[in-house]
Amino acid sequence: MEKVGVCDDFVNLKATELRLGLPGTEDGCEEEKEKITCGKSNKRALPETEKEIESTGKTETASPPKAQIIGWPPVRSYRKNSFQTKKNESEGQGMYVKVSMDGAPYLRKIDLTVYKQYLELMKSLENMFKFSVGEYFEREGYKGSDFVPTYEDKDGDWMLVGDVPWEMFVSSCKRLRIMKGSEVKGLGCGV
Amino acid sequence: MGWAFYNVPCSDTNTSLHPFSLAKGLVTSGRNTCTPYHSSTVKIPFVAILRTNLHQEMNYFPDEVIEHIFDSIASHRDRNSISLVSKSWHKIERCCRRRVFIGNCYAISPERLIGRFPCLKSLTLKGKPHFADFNLVPHEWGGFVHPWIDALARARVGLEELRLKRMVVSDESLELLSRSFANFKSLVLVSCEGFTTDGLASIAANCRHLRELDLQENEIDDHRGQWLNCFPDSCTTLTSLNFACLKGETNLSALERLVARSPSLKSLKVNRAVPLDALTRLMSCAPQLVDLGVGSYENEPDTESFAKLLAAIKKCTSLRSLSGFSEVAPLCLTAFYPICQNLTYLNLSYAAEIHGNHLVKFIQFCKRLQRLWILDSIGDKGLEVVASACKELQELRVFPSDLHDEEDNNAAVTEVGLVAISAGCRKLHSILYFCKQMTNAALITVAKNCPNFIRFRLCILEPNKPDHVTSQSLDEGFGAVVQACKGLRRLSVSGLLTDKVFLYIGMYAEQLEMLSIAFAGDTDKGMLYVLNGCKKLRKLEIRDSPFGNAALLADVDKYETMRSLWMSSCDVTLGGCKRLARDAPWLNVEIINENEDNGMERNEEDEREKVDRLYLYRTVVGTRNDAPSCVTIL
């Protein structure tokens, strides 16, 4: 089911920032950017200093998210990303995007990560806005309806939903807009 | 001078033949001299050849004969040695050199390369420094392959093979590559980035004689699965196809048709998007496969699918190497039982979800395994099983499964597993081991059990962690390793370490070529021990260690003998780096800043400012002109 929380912008910014591992995303492990200057306090052997150093790594007691050291452990980004994708998928960190529909008084928000494919997304949108989207054809776009789902990608362009592989869509979609009526013709849709 | 292995027809390898007679035999025994002769090999030192003036005798032979002899020498180092013997050998060697390896693409320019080796057929290039793998180098740092392809194309070099590591490759580069070299056969890209499947489409469409397309762990923008369709129907020469790192969908029918018309295909590694039934069909039409990488199978197959898969696998009697498995349901894994005793290489290191038990059950039957890559979820107990089952094991890599240390992890490995492996696998020569704890006693035992290590990389996940039993530093443990393993070429150290470990390394690690240091040492002495002691050192990479200007500047000439030095979060200052750059004009001294703004914003006078990241390397072509603004070349 679609998640439509009333989330404030800060939360969502965070949510999208933590997006990792999918094609098209630029920055890898964001959390690693919190750098710990371990090296500077490297004079050692005294128990107290060790404890000090330890506090930046693993702690005895469970604690809130530990700060990560950049590039540590020395595992290739490729490998880290491939695990991270799985973690994200299971933990549902969420990727919320705004959805607007022409003629509707207010916008909604959905979490793209709860869907695995276009069909699920479409059904959810149809439910949310009470409309029907027609059938998707690779060449002609959506046929059989006045409504066409479009999205704004990272480059700021408005694209037809369904053209690119699902994962690529999820990583590049910034917002959704369900277009209606005359504007629709411009996208080469046959009705 | 180097050594060379000459395969000379000898009936008895134990005969100690005088090098001169051997070399003479090499020259005079005619056409069979240079063909591999597996029954026996004898070592001839080049020094011996020099001393016997053989090279002068050889000069009476026509160049083609000498070239033919040189052709049998594969190692880059030996080829380099040959070219230093005399002017005429230099000339002959450079004109018949087919394969060139360039460890740092900024050490030389494409033009000079082509000028010296006009008959080049195979080029290997490496770009970014090793620590780029761990996000320590900005993406835009450099390592662009385009100028190389461009220069090779303009000079009409007959390029057949290109192997790149940590370089930036664009679709334009790939397109240019595909159109410029009629005989292009092999493209291997490792840890590269900057291109999309459109670039792959050009390669597929235009390289008529393509044999190998091997993409390992690259960051590729996956546009569509249509690139596979771009292989023309006339393309039937593929021997190796690896697209495991592609993240998007794959056109399965295009793939199946391609595999069906590639009878020479020996290596196939597919991506996650190839489901089980497609895999079954692929294996059925390519039972000759030697090397297979599978996709992601998180769901248990139904009975019928399983039966079909099993049947297909049984036919693949040549299969020696298995990888992929980004997820694998236990039942899927069992389908591979029929061939597991033939496997020499097994990579299950991406299968994060599978429980150690299932891994162990499978691996225990892989009696011929030589290389194993797994996750630490196998546990110490699992490693004990490996130690008792895999007596042929030469290389082991154990990767961490819990990268963020979130769980109090009992399913990780410790020194117990490492000791078990060393006791059971006496042929072990390469290890990469991520663990949460270690002891000196364990390392000493490991060193005693396996004195044949050439690569020893130990990563204790928590920086500065001491011996967990004695709370002492791990100096003695690593000291034992370098002392016992006389052939050690690569070493990565971790845990709590003082200057002493570097004293040991400098004293004993005579063959060491690459050393990785993190969170270690106390004073400049540590780094100095290494620089002074390790005569064969080529690459030194250090992070978060208290080494400063005194160590950096003590022996500037040393860096001419090395490929590169990396220091990040250490104590070297801007002033020190500037001084180095002044004293050693044949070095590129690069300062990589936090972000673009820093650039030279910091006061010119503030040379006491510590340098965030320093990367220096020898070069014959001076400062590069493609550095981004966050990099300052002094």
Interface residues (C-beta under 8 A of the other chain):
Chain A: L22 P23 G24 E26 G28 C29 E32 T37 C38 G39 K40 N42 K43 R44 A45 E50 I53 E54 G57 K58 A62 K66 Q68 I69 I70 G71 W72 P73 P74 V75 R76 S77 Y78 R79 K80 S82 F83 Q84 K86 V164 P165 E167 M168
Chain B: F131 D133 F134 N135 L136 H139 S191 E217 N218 E219 I220 D221 D222 H223 R224 G225 C245 K247 G248 E249 S326 E327 S349 Y350 A352 E353 F399 P400 S401 L403 H404 D405 D408 F434 C459 L461 E462 P463 N464 P466 S473 S492 L496 T498 S516 A518 F519 G521 D522 R543 D544 S545 P546 S569 C570
